[in-house]
Structures are given as C-alpha cells and as structure tokens.
C-alpha cells in the first residue's frame, strides 16, 4: 500500500488488518506513536488521518493523509510534545 504519511508517499507492505500503529512503528520505523493501554483510551496510539484523530487499521487509511506526532513537532515545539 502507498501511504501518504507525514507529507511523503511511503510504501507499506503489511496486511490490511494490520493496526496503523504497527505499520507506523515497525514498517516505517517511526516511534512517536506508542502502544499504551491497548484499548484506545489513553491516546498514545492516536494519529491524525485527514485531520481527524483516529485509532484504526491500515486498510481504513487507504488514500488518506496520515500525520503522526513526528510531523506535528519536527523540532519538538508542539504543545503535545511539551514544547
């Protein structure tokens, strides 16, 4: 799947049912998005998809822009990163 991620097209070779979190961490090697409570309650695994905060599978973001914490704060100066 070609994934528009943090402003760049990224190729992700993973099953459609792969959680987006795992695709970001293990296929794209970005680690800002974390596994937290495992139920989507704490927000650690949330990313923006077309500007909406979501917790979803890789197949649900096909053709949509995915933005992680790394893109929100490339210099560490976003409120979510404590900057």
SVG drawing of the C-alpha trace seen along z (x, -y; Angstrom):
<svg xmlns="http://www.w3.org/2000/svg" viewBox="-12 -25 26 34">
<polyline fill="none" stroke="black" stroke-width="0.4" points="0.0,0.0 1.2,-3.5 0.5,-5.6 0.6,-9.4 2.5,-9.7 3.8,-13.0 3.8,-14.7 5.6,-11.9 4.3,-8.8 5.6,-5.7 5.3,-2.1 4.0,0.1 4.0,3.9 1.6,5.1 -1.8,6.8 -4.9,4.7 -5.9,5.7 -2.6,4.5 -3.2,1.8 -2.0,-1.5 0.2,-1.8 2.2,1.3 2.6,0.1 4.0,-3.2 6.3,-1.7 7.6,1.5 7.3,0.8 8.0,-2.9 10.3,-2.9 8.7,-6.0 8.4,-5.7 6.5,-8.8 3.2,-6.9 3.1,-4.5 1.2,-1.4 -0.4,-2.5 -3.5,-1.0 -4.3,1.4 -7.9,0.2 -7.6,-3.2 -8.5,-5.0 -5.2,-6.8 -4.5,-8.3 -0.9,-7.1 -1.6,-5.3 -3.7,-8.0 -2.7,-9.6 -4.3,-12.2 -6.0,-10.9 -7.2,-13.7 -7.1,-16.0 -9.2,-13.7 -7.7,-11.8 -8.3,-8.1 -7.3,-4.7 -7.7,-2.3 -6.4,0.4 -4.1,-0.2 -6.9,0.6 -9.0,-2.3 -6.5,-4.9 -6.0,-4.0 -5.8,-7.2 -5.9,-9.4 -3.2,-11.7 -1.7,-10.2 0.1,-12.5 2.0,-11.4 3.5,-13.2 6.8,-13.5 5.2,-15.7 3.3,-17.8 6.6,-18.6 9.6,-18.1 11.5,-20.4 9.9,-19.2 8.0,-22.5 4.4,-21.4 2.1,-21.5 1.7,-17.7 5.4,-17.2 5.7,-19.6 7.4,-22.3"/>
</svg>
